[in-house]
Amino acid sequence: MAEKELAHATLGGGCFWCLEAVFQRLKGVHSVTSGYAGGETENPDYRSVCSGRTGHAEVVQVAYDPEVIGFERLLEVFFTAHDPTQKNRQGNDVGTQYRSVILYHDAAQKQAAEQAIDRLEASGAFAAPVVTEVAPLARFYPAERYHQDYFNANPGQPYCQVIIGPKLEKVRAAFGHLMG
């Protein structure tokens, strides 16, 4: 029997630890890798990305089964898990590395992302305009090992309790039926 073909989504919405924790809990998601993308510097590391001089954003790359969860549904969760109206920041995390960004893998993802933003704008769900960047994925660089599976490995850490925990609860309230 052939192995199932997985699709990939690359999304940034502030600190990658937050999005990683959210997407790891969705049915149909096989893996989530924290990393860097959207910039110019080759082989960036955490320190260089935090400087704001690489052009990269903290992102997650989600490997998912499109027969279980579609890209459009991932975008709905994405827009619930962060504030897409904050330019170059999420809460106290400030800088271009924390921007809201959808790095599409193909033309279908680009179209779905643009349509999702149009629907959000038309719905009036947010008082301010959506500033999420939609751009092609050039290259994804996995983050250092200590950034992977961060929330699960550090549930007692204050950032996890104060920032990530409430985001998980917000997503669970809206999409509990999608969570494993």
Phi, psi and omega in degrees: 000133181287148178288141182294137179282123179263150174258166181229143174231140179236117190225142175233131180211055184097214181297132183293336179301323182294308181294324179302311182299320180293306186291332177299336186267000182272137174298137179094348177272124182268326177200156176225126180241123175283143180189200185229141178196165174092007181240192184256331187290131176279144177051054180290158173236174185303314182299316181291322179295318179297337179292339182081004184260358182269340186083350181281153172250153169288124183223169169239145173249119185256123173261121187220159177268109183294348176279345180256316180219130182269166179301319180299320179292321176301321178294322177300316178295316179305312183288343175275328187280348179212173179262103183283006178261356180267119181276124176057040177188161166215110182059234181278352178276111186239136177140161182298336179292348179251017183292158174275122185209140171245115179258101188282150181264341181200176183297325180295319177293321178301312181297317180297320180295313180297320178293322179297318178294317178301318179296318178299313180299315181293330183286339184072021181299332180239144180287335180249162179294150175284127182249015180300127178281139174240117185213158178289145174281119176271310182200142177250133178244115177300142176286170179302154184305320183293347176272345183280138177056037190298309183298316181296327181276341186226049186297337180272353180295136183308317180301319180296318182287318187274325185255307186285317181308309178298326177295319177298318180294321178298315180292319179299321179296323182272329189227031181306326180293342180265352186267143181272000000 
